[in-house]
Amino acid sequence: MKRVLITGAAGRIGTVLRTQLRDEFRLRLTDIHSIQDLQTDEEFIRLDLADADGLEAAMQGIDTVIHLGGIPDESEFARILQANIAGTYNVFEAARMARVQRIIFASSIHAVGFYPRSETIDSSVLPRPDTLYGVSKAFGENLARLYFDKHGIESVCIRICSFEERPQDLRHLSTWLSHDDAVQLFRRCILADSVGYSILYGVSDNDRSWFVTPDAERLGYRPRDNAEAFAVEITESQNLNSTDDPLAELLMGGPFVAREYGQGHRS
């Protein structure tokens, strides 16, 4: 069984992944928060991303790291800098020291959030981050490029879109990533014989998708869910989570392009 370390394992994505992957892989989990439903076959280490030595120790014997840890939304620069930029560097450097073979980095649609919805984009486009959070994800993608070119560590940077049980608003009809499809995507990234350095979009098979994902297809990802199944219900709903800012309705980042700080919006 491949040995997989998940950082940020107590978060929304980490919780779904570990419950679905623990029968297939040997999981070692880290987070600054405790995990209440930890199973006997899951190894948990309470760990802050600032603890470089602790990260290196946690990575001993690991084949693949799934790096989900960090601030999951827009925030003050000091917090983004510590958790998402310095913390991601610590993860990559610890992986290098521990001779980890592959890192799966949770990037975000917000690394490209200022592209217009009228375009269809692939992984070759330049970053156009919509927030400091998006900047931190673009940094992680470039760090992964460096560690592949200089140190030979394979990386897959997944620009995760709207990870939800079901789409919540009109924008999600284009950006929805279902839980089942997310699990399949991460599984394929773990099991693929070779990934080199890849950027791909974490999105389901939505009719209205703004993304082309040839690298995901090359890895064997075949999404099964389509947000269009919810289109009538969402279109008729009075709670569309719309914004008064017209720019947010034109760009892929949605409400993230229109605000400086704050909480309350999901990808």
MOTA-V682101 format. One record per residue. N is the residue number from 1. RES is the residue in one letter. PHI is phi in whole degrees, 0 to 359 (NA if undefined). PSI is psi in radians with two decimals (NA if undefined). NEAR is the number of other ideal C-beta (glycine too) atoms within 10 Angstrom. Layout:
BEGIN
[[N:RES:PHI:PSI:NEAR] [N:RES:PHI:PSI:NEAR]]
END
This chain:
BEGIN
[[1:M:NA:2.36:9] [2:K:293:2.55:15] [3:R:257:2.08:16] [4:V:238:2.27:24] [5:L:257:2.27:29] [6:I:245:2.05:29] [7:T:273:2.66:28] [8:G:65:0.59:25] [9:A:289:-0.26:26] [10:A:272:-0.09:21] [11:G:281:-3.10:18] [12:R:298:-0.88:14] [13:I:289:-0.76:23] [14:G:301:-0.68:21] [15:T:296:-0.76:18] [16:V:294:-0.78:17] [17:L:296:-0.82:26] [18:R:293:-0.61:23] [19:T:289:-0.45:15] [20:Q:265:-0.35:16] [21:L:254:-0.18:19] [22:R:291:-0.35:16] [23:D:279:-0.26:10] [24:E:255:-0.47:13] [25:F:228:2.72:20] [26:R:276:1.99:17] [27:L:257:2.34:24] [28:R:242:2.22:21] [29:L:244:2.43:25] [30:T:228:2.61:29] [31:D:188:2.81:22] [32:I:278:-0.25:15] [33:H:255:2.67:10] [34:S:284:2.80:9] [35:I:248:2.05:17] [36:Q:285:-0.57:6] [37:D:254:0.63:8] [38:L:301:2.32:14] [39:Q:266:2.81:12] [40:T:295:-0.44:5] [41:D:267:0.13:9] [42:E:252:2.30:17] [43:E:260:2.18:14] [44:F:242:2.34:17] [45:I:233:2.04:16] [46:R:289:2.14:14] [47:L:206:2.35:18] [48:D:266:2.50:16] [49:L:295:-0.25:25] [50:A:283:-0.25:13] [51:D:271:1.49:18] [52:A:298:-0.74:17] [53:D:294:-0.71:10] [54:G:296:-0.67:17] [55:L:296:-0.77:27] [56:E:298:-0.71:18] [57:A:295:-0.69:14] [58:A:293:-0.40:22] [59:M:269:-0.02:23] [60:Q:297:2.23:14] [61:G:81:0.09:12] [62:I:271:2.45:20] [63:D:270:-0.76:16] [64:T:223:2.38:23] [65:V:254:2.27:28] [66:I:257:1.89:29] [67:H:263:1.75:25] [68:L:252:-0.25:25] [69:G:293:2.66:27] [70:G:133:-3.09:23] [71:I:286:2.15:18] [72:P:269:0.21:20] [73:D:205:3.10:17] [74:E:294:2.53:22] [75:S:200:-3.10:19] [76:E:296:2.62:10] [77:F:301:-0.66:12] [78:A:300:-0.69:8] [79:R:288:-0.76:14] [80:I:299:-0.76:23] [81:L:299:-0.80:16] [82:Q:290:-0.85:15] [83:A:275:-0.82:21] [84:N:269:-0.46:23] [85:I:259:-1.09:20] [86:A:297:-0.70:15] [87:G:297:-0.72:25] [88:T:293:-0.69:25] [89:Y:302:-0.78:16] [90:N:300:-0.67:21] [91:V:295:-0.85:28] [92:F:295:-0.72:23] [93:E:292:-0.69:16] [94:A:296:-0.67:24] [95:A:297:-0.72:25] [96:R:298:-0.80:17] [97:M:295:-0.58:15] [98:A:270:0.04:17] [99:R:61:0.68:12] [100:V:291:2.47:23] [101:Q:274:-0.53:14] [102:R:210:2.47:22] [103:I:235:2.28:27] [104:I:254:1.94:25] [105:F:260:2.20:23] [106:A:281:1.58:25] [107:S:276:-2.78:27] [108:S:204:2.69:29] [109:I:303:-0.42:27] [110:H:284:-0.05:30] [111:A:285:-0.29:28] [112:V:228:0.47:27] [113:G:293:-0.29:24] [114:F:268:0.13:18] [115:Y:285:2.46:20] [116:P:289:2.59:12] [117:R:292:-0.27:16] [118:S:286:-0.21:9] [119:E:260:2.76:9] [120:T:246:2.18:10] [121:I:241:2.72:17] [122:D:240:-2.93:13] [123:S:284:-0.13:18] [124:S:276:-0.16:8] [125:V:289:2.64:13] [126:L:288:2.61:9] [127:P:301:2.49:20] [128:R:222:1.23:19] [129:P:296:2.57:21] [130:D:257:-0.06:26] [131:T:204:2.99:23] [132:L:298:-0.62:20] [133:Y:302:-0.81:23] [134:G:296:-0.63:26] [135:V:300:-0.73:18] [136:S:296:-0.56:27] [137:K:286:-0.65:28] [138:A:296:-0.66:20] [139:F:300:-0.81:20] [140:G:299:-0.67:27] [141:E:297:-0.74:20] [142:N:289:-0.60:12] [143:L:296:-0.72:20] [144:A:298:-0.68:25] [145:R:299:-0.80:14] [146:L:299:-0.80:13] [147:Y:288:-0.40:20] [148:F:284:-0.84:18] [149:D:294:-0.71:10] [150:K:269:-0.60:9] [151:H:240:-0.09:12] [152:G:77:0.27:9] [153:I:277:2.06:20] [154:E:293:2.52:20] [155:S:218:2.49:26] [156:V:241:2.11:27] [157:C:259:1.95:28] [158:I:262:1.97:27] [159:R:281:1.53:27] [160:I:293:2.28:24] [161:C:266:-2.24:26] [162:S:266:1.57:24] [163:F:282:1.84:22] [164:E:213:2.74:19] [165:E:298:-0.63:10] [166:R:209:2.67:14] [167:P:297:2.52:26] [168:Q:252:-0.38:18] [169:D:208:-3.13:20] [170:L:299:-0.71:18] [171:R:299:-0.63:27] [172:H:294:-0.32:24] [173:L:297:-0.34:22] [174:S:258:-0.48:21] [175:T:247:0.00:29] [176:W:299:2.34:30] [177:L:239:1.92:27] [178:S:288:2.81:23] [179:H:298:-0.78:20] [180:D:296:-0.75:15] [181:D:293:-0.64:21] [182:A:298:-0.76:24] [183:V:298:-0.78:16] [184:Q:299:-0.73:19] [185:L:296:-0.84:27] [186:F:295:-0.65:26] [187:R:299:-0.78:18] [188:R:296:-0.63:19] [189:C:293:-0.55:25] [190:I:287:-0.75:20] [191:L:272:-0.33:13] [192:A:302:2.44:17] [193:D:300:-0.72:5] [194:S:212:2.39:9] [195:V:237:-0.25:22] [196:G:55:-2.25:10] [197:Y:242:2.05:17] [198:S:228:2.49:22] [199:I:241:2.30:24] [200:L:214:2.90:26] [201:Y:259:2.27:24] [202:G:273:1.59:28] [203:V:212:2.60:28] [204:S:280:-3.08:26] [205:D:274:1.06:16] [206:N:279:2.34:25] [207:D:302:-0.56:11] [208:R:261:0.29:16] [209:S:301:2.55:20] [210:W:261:0.14:21] [211:F:235:2.54:23] [212:V:248:2.27:15] [213:T:233:1.13:21] [214:P:296:-0.60:12] [215:D:295:-0.67:20] [216:A:295:-0.72:24] [217:E:296:-0.68:13] [218:R:297:-0.56:14] [219:L:279:-0.06:21] [220:G:96:0.21:13] [221:Y:284:2.15:20] [222:R:231:1.48:11] [223:P:299:2.54:22] [224:R:248:-0.33:10] [225:D:262:2.65:20] [226:N:221:2.13:19] [227:A:298:-0.33:27] [228:E:299:-0.40:16] [229:A:298:-0.35:14] [230:F:252:0.10:17] [231:A:297:-0.80:16] [232:V:297:-0.82:9] [233:E:300:-0.78:10] [234:I:290:-0.71:20] [235:T:296:-0.66:10] [236:E:278:-0.25:8] [237:S:292:2.60:13] [238:Q:271:-0.10:4] [239:N:246:1.26:8] [240:L:269:0.03:13] [241:N:55:0.65:16] [242:S:284:2.90:13] [243:T:237:2.72:17] [244:D:280:-0.17:7] [245:D:272:2.00:14] [246:P:296:-0.49:9] [247:L:298:-0.66:14] [248:A:295:-0.40:20] [249:E:274:-0.20:16] [250:L:257:-0.35:12] [251:L:248:2.70:22] [252:M:295:-0.53:25] [253:G:287:-0.19:27] [254:G:60:-2.35:30] [255:P:299:-0.35:23] [256:F:295:-0.48:25] [257:V:286:-0.30:22] [258:A:256:-0.11:17] [259:R:234:2.67:16] [260:E:269:-0.88:7] [261:Y:225:3.09:11] [262:G:122:2.99:11] [263:Q:236:3.03:9] [264:G:114:-0.26:8] [265:H:252:2.43:16] [266:R:257:2.89:16] [267:S:301:NA:23]]
END
